[in-house]
């Protein structure tokens, strides 16, 4: 099934040197043969929003049919060092944006780890600090960053002008900003104001805009926000969005997301929060204790019908926002893609199989192909394309990860090939190969 051409037919696929060399109804001879009768052969899934960039996460991603996992929201900095650390050691393809959050944390001297927790959260950057943040982000683009990652909600002290400057840089480079918006929910200034900010910045600068996890920002206003995004696209703006197929989000309890007023903003209470380390639901007392400590928490906050609507919307890509650490985390880190195929395609008929495959492969590739030559050869099954392929049983594919046991690998995904090399065979991981490659921007090619 090829979402680019619409091909949905029995074919023989020949692979040579990591690429598709033949696509034909006729029989082919090869050194190794995979018998795929009864399986769907799809382009490997591309996850634009994968915080888990470790071996543990890559193993789970492969079992979920993902062949390329990208850290586009928070991003990384320094970029070259991050790519170098994974070169030749990754099971699947990897890549990242040049991140505003890590650059701001470095310049402001924030004591947080992955997400900021003090100086970058509360302090307004001076003109000199803003210039240095921008320099680091620009350097990250020069080193191959695939766009600019922005988590405005985590740095609420970042001024409108600081954010506009980042969009300006992206516009000058012909790139997109991948944005966790400033505010969630219906309480003004809420998600509508936040979406208007980034739509206006994109319109003013010519930068592309990708709005991450629309459902966990807009909640019951997701329909309204999707109307805004559809309207902006119809009038020529380069804007896209994504969602994950779950009714809960996850983030750091120590972050600005849980500053005073969070119950009203998010429309939830203490009992809707689940502490990752123990699985317990929080109380006022445990909330205060764990917030001082810092750590990840699951937010049960998204209505089921909102998730279904977003997953089915033609403009919405699928992306996991996944992160698993030592077996702990959110089930989206292990089960996002199988869950779409099982729950929303097979069981609920919310969208067709071809539409689901398009949202999980071709659309993410198209979002980045203008800046990355590698992405022009992913997300489709055609001669010359990379042999990143996912083979699954449409009647049996199923997510197994739960909120209590998030690191359970998906079932029914029988084979996964990365650059022509099997990393999953007959539903089991293939040990010993690391065929994943770094996906970088055109800017890096020009510099080197």
DOFI-987621 format. One record per residue (C-alpha): residue number from 1; residue in one letter; x, y, z. Coordinates in steps of 0.1 Angstrom, whole numbers, plus 5000, padded with zeros to 4 digits. Example, Ala and Ser with C-alpha at 12.3 -4.5 7.8 and 13.67 -1.06 7.14 Angstrom:
BEGIN
seq;type;X;Y;Z
1;a;5123;4955;5078
2;s;5137;4989;5071
//
This chain:
BEGIN
seq;type;X;Y;Z
1;x;5000;5000;5000
2;x;5017;5032;4988
3;x;5000;5064;5000
4;x;5018;5086;4974
5;x;5005;5068;4943
6;x;4975;5051;4958
7;x;4987;5017;4948
8;x;4969;4990;4968
9;x;4978;4957;4951
10;x;4998;4925;4953
11;x;5034;4933;4942
12;x;5069;4919;4944
13;x;5094;4943;4959
14;x;5131;4940;4951
15;x;5156;4956;4974
16;x;5192;4964;4966
17;x;5217;4985;4985
18;x;5191;4997;5009
19;x;5167;5010;4983
20;x;5137;4997;4964
21;x;5151;4985;4931
22;x;5120;4968;4916
23;x;5082;4969;4921
24;x;5065;4945;4898
25;x;5036;4919;4896
26;x;5062;4894;4882
27;x;5083;4870;4902
28;x;5117;4882;4915
29;x;5148;4863;4926
30;x;5168;4874;4956
31;x;5194;4863;4981
32;x;5169;4866;5009
33;x;5131;4863;5005
34;x;5104;4875;5029
35;x;5071;4858;5023
36;x;5046;4887;5030
37;x;5014;4870;5018
38;x;4985;4881;5040
39;x;5004;4911;5053
40;x;5002;4948;5044
41;x;5035;4962;5032
42;x;5036;4999;5041
43;x;5062;5026;5041
44;x;5080;5026;5074
45;x;5063;5049;5099
46;x;5079;5083;5106
47;x;5075;5097;5141
48;x;5080;5135;5140
49;x;5077;5138;5178
50;x;5098;5112;5196
51;x;5115;5123;5228
52;x;5128;5088;5234
53;x;5161;5089;5215
54;x;5178;5059;5232
55;x;5183;5023;5224
56;x;5155;5013;5247
57;x;5131;5036;5228
58;x;5144;5026;5194
59;x;5137;4989;5201
60;x;5101;4997;5211
61;x;5097;5020;5181
62;x;5108;4993;5157
63;x;5083;4968;5172
64;x;5056;4995;5166
65;x;5066;4998;5129
66;x;5086;5030;5132
67;x;5116;5033;5109
68;x;5124;5070;5115
69;x;5120;5088;5149
70;x;5126;5125;5151
71;x;5129;5149;5181
72;x;5113;5179;5166
73;x;5094;5196;5195
74;x;5119;5202;5222
75;x;5148;5196;5198
76;x;5184;5194;5208
77;x;5215;5217;5212
78;x;5243;5213;5204
79;x;5230;5195;5173
80;x;5263;5181;5158
81;x;5272;5164;5191
82;x;5238;5148;5193
83;x;5240;5133;5158
84;x;5276;5121;5164
85;x;5265;5103;5195
86;x;5241;5081;5175
87;x;5260;5077;5142
88;x;5264;5039;5135
89;x;5247;5029;5167
90;x;5210;5033;5160
91;x;5185;5006;5151
92;x;5162;5031;5133
93;x;5167;5064;5115
94;x;5170;5095;5138
95;x;5170;5132;5136
96;x;5162;5164;5155
97;x;5154;5201;5152
98;x;5176;5228;5166
99;x;5159;5234;5200
100;x;5150;5268;5215
101;x;5145;5252;5249
102;x;5180;5236;5253
103;x;5196;5268;5239
104;x;5176;5290;5263
105;x;5184;5267;5292
106;x;5222;5269;5284
107;x;5222;5307;5281
108;x;5200;5313;5311
109;x;5218;5288;5333
110;x;5187;5267;5341
111;x;5192;5238;5364
112;x;5166;5216;5347
113;x;5176;5184;5327
114;x;5154;5178;5297
115;x;5129;5206;5304
116;x;5136;5239;5322
117;x;5126;5243;5359
118;x;5139;5278;5370
119;x;5159;5305;5352
120;x;5146;5297;5317
121;x;5111;5295;5330
122;x;5109;5327;5351
123;x;5134;5352;5337
124;x;5130;5374;5307
125;x;5161;5372;5285
126;x;5181;5404;5281
127;x;5189;5416;5246
128;x;5224;5400;5248
129;x;5209;5367;5260
130;x;5183;5367;5232
131;x;5211;5372;5207
132;x;5231;5344;5221
133;x;5200;5320;5222
134;x;5194;5329;5185
135;x;5231;5323;5177
136;x;5229;5288;5192
137;x;5197;5279;5174
138;x;5212;5292;5141
139;x;5244;5271;5147
140;x;5221;5241;5152
141;x;5205;5246;5119
142;x;5240;5249;5103
143;x;5249;5216;5118
144;x;5219;5198;5102
145;x;5189;5206;5125
146;x;5157;5198;5106
147;x;5138;5230;5118
148;x;5134;5249;5150
149;x;5119;5232;5180
150;x;5098;5255;5203
151;x;5081;5247;5236
152;x;5067;5281;5245
153;x;5045;5267;5274
154;x;5077;5256;5292
155;x;5093;5291;5289
156;x;5064;5314;5296
157;x;5088;5343;5302
158;x;5099;5342;5265
159;x;5085;5374;5250
160;x;5065;5376;5218
161;x;5094;5392;5201
162;x;5118;5364;5212
163;x;5095;5338;5196
164;x;5090;5360;5164
165;x;5128;5362;5160
166;x;5129;5324;5159
167;x;5102;5323;5133
168;x;5121;5349;5113
169;x;5152;5327;5113
170;x;5131;5297;5102
171;x;5116;5318;5074
172;x;5150;5329;5062
173;x;5161;5292;5060
174;x;5129;5280;5043
175;x;5122;5259;5074
176;x;5094;5252;5098
177;x;5090;5258;5136
178;x;5077;5228;5155
179;x;5057;5243;5183
180;x;5043;5234;5217
181;x;5021;5265;5220
182;x;5021;5290;5248
183;x;4987;5283;5265
184;x;4963;5253;5266
185;x;4926;5252;5272
186;x;4896;5275;5271
187;x;4905;5300;5298
188;x;4917;5332;5281
189;x;4944;5337;5272
190;x;4941;5301;5262
191;x;4947;5278;5232
192;x;4930;5301;5207
193;x;4952;5330;5216
194;x;4982;5307;5215
195;x;4973;5294;5181
196;x;4967;5329;5168
197;x;5002;5339;5180
198;x;5020;5312;5160
199;x;4998;5315;5129
200;x;5005;5353;5129
201;x;5043;5347;5133
202;x;5042;5322;5104
203;x;5023;5346;5082
204;x;5046;5375;5091
205;x;5078;5356;5084
206;x;5071;5330;5058
207;x;5082;5302;5081
208;x;5064;5269;5081
209;x;5044;5260;5112
210;x;5038;5226;5127
211;x;5016;5226;5158
212;x;5024;5196;5180
213;x;4998;5174;5199
214;x;4967;5196;5191
215;x;4944;5175;5213
216;x;4964;5179;5245
217;x;4964;5217;5240
218;x;4929;5224;5227
219;x;4908;5197;5245
220;x;4872;5205;5237
221;x;4883;5233;5214
222;x;4902;5210;5191
223;x;4875;5213;5165
224;x;4878;5251;5166
225;x;4916;5250;5163
226;x;4914;5225;5134
227;x;4891;5250;5117
228;x;4917;5277;5121
229;x;4944;5254;5108
230;x;4924;5243;5078
231;x;4915;5279;5070
232;x;4951;5290;5072
233;x;4962;5262;5049
234;x;4934;5271;5024
235;x;4947;5306;5023
236;x;4983;5297;5016
237;x;5000;5293;5050
238;x;5024;5263;5054
239;x;5008;5249;5085
240;x;5004;5213;5098
241;x;4996;5195;5130
242;x;4996;5161;5147
243;x;4979;5141;5174
244;x;4986;5109;5194
245;x;4958;5083;5198
246;x;4954;5085;5236
247;x;4932;5104;5261
248;x;4962;5113;5283
249;x;4993;5134;5280
250;x;5026;5134;5299
251;x;5050;5160;5311
252;x;5072;5171;5340
253;x;5054;5180;5372
254;x;5081;5206;5380
255;x;5075;5225;5348
256;x;5055;5258;5342
257;x;5026;5237;5330
258;x;5017;5232;5366
259;x;5021;5268;5378
260;x;4992;5282;5399
261;x;4959;5280;5380
262;x;4967;5247;5362
263;x;4934;5230;5372
264;x;4914;5257;5355
265;x;4937;5259;5324
266;x;4938;5221;5319
267;x;4903;5214;5332
268;x;4915;5186;5355
269;x;4922;5180;5392
270;x;4948;5162;5414
271;x;4932;5128;5408
272;x;4936;5131;5371
273;x;4974;5131;5375
274;x;4992;5098;5376
275;x;5028;5097;5389
276;x;5049;5077;5364
277;x;5073;5062;5390
278;x;5046;5045;5410
279;x;5014;5046;5390
280;x;4996;5063;5418
281;x;4970;5090;5413
282;x;4979;5123;5430
283;x;4964;5142;5459
284;x;4971;5178;5470
285;x;4997;5165;5494
286;x;5016;5142;5470
287;x;5013;5168;5442
288;x;5032;5194;5464
289;x;5058;5168;5474
290;x;5065;5154;5439
291;x;5065;5189;5423
292;x;5095;5198;5445
293;x;5112;5166;5436
294;x;5104;5168;5398
295;x;5095;5140;5375
296;x;5071;5128;5349
297;x;5033;5127;5354
298;x;5005;5115;5331
299;x;4976;5139;5326
300;x;4942;5122;5320
301;x;4927;5152;5302
302;x;4916;5145;5266
303;x;4880;5134;5258
304;x;4878;5102;5238
305;x;4856;5117;5210
306;x;4881;5145;5206
307;x;4909;5120;5200
308;x;4888;5101;5175
309;x;4879;5133;5156
310;x;4916;5145;5154
311;x;4929;5111;5143
312;x;4904;5110;5115
313;x;4909;5146;5104
314;x;4927;5148;5070
315;x;4951;5175;5081
316;x;4963;5157;5113
317;x;4994;5135;5112
318;x;5001;5108;5138
319;x;5030;5114;5161
320;x;5037;5098;5195
321;x;5053;5124;5218
322;x;5068;5092;5232
323;x;5094;5087;5260
324;x;5102;5055;5278
325;x;5129;5054;5305
326;x;5138;5021;5323
327;x;5104;5007;5313
328;x;5085;5038;5328
329;x;5066;5064;5308
330;x;5035;5067;5287
331;x;5021;5039;5265
332;x;5024;5062;5234
333;x;5061;5055;5235
334;x;5055;5019;5225
335;x;5020;5016;5210
336;x;5010;5047;5191
337;x;5011;5033;5155
338;x;4996;4999;5162
339;x;4969;5016;5183
340;x;4958;5037;5153
341;x;4957;5006;5131
342;x;4938;4985;5156
343;x;4914;5009;5174
344;x;4908;5036;5149
345;x;4910;5017;5116
346;x;4900;4981;5123
347;x;4876;4985;5153
348;x;4861;5019;5150
349;x;4864;5026;5112
350;x;4873;5062;5120
351;x;4895;5063;5089
352;x;4906;5040;5061
353;x;4938;5019;5063
354;x;4953;5039;5034
355;x;4945;5072;5052
356;x;4961;5059;5084
357;x;4993;5048;5065
358;x;4994;5082;5048
359;x;4992;5100;5082
360;x;5020;5078;5096
361;x;5045;5079;5067
362;x;5039;5101;5037
363;x;5026;5132;5054
364;x;5055;5134;5079
365;x;5080;5128;5051
366;x;5064;5156;5031
367;x;5065;5180;5061
368;x;5103;5178;5060
369;x;5113;5169;5024
370;x;5118;5206;5014
371;x;5147;5208;5039
372;x;5160;5173;5040
373;x;5169;5153;5008
374;x;5166;5120;5028
375;x;5129;5126;5034
376;x;5122;5127;4997
377;x;5130;5090;4996
378;x;5109;5080;5026
379;x;5072;5076;5033
380;x;5065;5060;4999
381;x;5069;5026;4981
382;x;5084;5033;4947
383;x;5115;5024;4928
384;x;5144;5045;4941
385;x;5129;5051;4975
386;x;5146;5040;5007
387;x;5137;5004;5017
388;x;5122;5016;5050
389;x;5092;4992;5052
390;x;5067;4980;5078
391;x;5048;4947;5072
392;x;5019;4940;5095
393;x;4988;4918;5098
394;x;4958;4941;5096
395;x;4936;4916;5114
396;x;4960;4911;5143
397;x;4980;4943;5147
398;x;4974;4955;5183
399;x;4990;4979;5208
400;x;4999;4961;5241
401;x;5013;4991;5261
402;x;4991;5004;5290
403;x;4994;5033;5314
404;x;5005;5008;5341
405;x;5028;4988;5318
406;x;5039;5013;5291
407;x;5069;4994;5277
408;x;5050;4965;5262
409;x;5058;4960;5225
410;x;5031;4960;5199
411;x;5018;4928;5183
412;x;5011;4919;5147
413;x;5039;4939;5132
414;x;5058;4910;5116
415;x;5087;4926;5097
416;x;5104;4960;5098
417;x;5132;4970;5074
418;x;5154;5000;5079
419;x;5174;5009;5048
420;x;5168;4974;5035
421;x;5180;4957;5067
422;x;5155;4937;5087
423;x;5153;4949;5123
424;x;5121;4930;5131
425;x;5116;4895;5116
426;x;5085;4873;5123
427;x;5075;4897;5151
428;x;5108;4895;5169
429;x;5137;4920;5171
430;x;5168;4911;5150
431;x;5198;4915;5172
432;x;5232;4928;5159
433;x;5223;4953;5132
434;x;5223;4991;5135
435;x;5212;5003;5101
436;x;5196;5036;5113
437;x;5210;5068;5097
438;x;5209;5104;5108
439;x;5184;5125;5089
440;x;5198;5161;5084
441;x;5188;5192;5066
442;x;5200;5206;5033
443;x;5219;5233;5052
444;x;5243;5207;5066
445;x;5250;5194;5031
446;x;5258;5229;5018
447;x;5281;5235;5048
448;x;5299;5203;5042
//
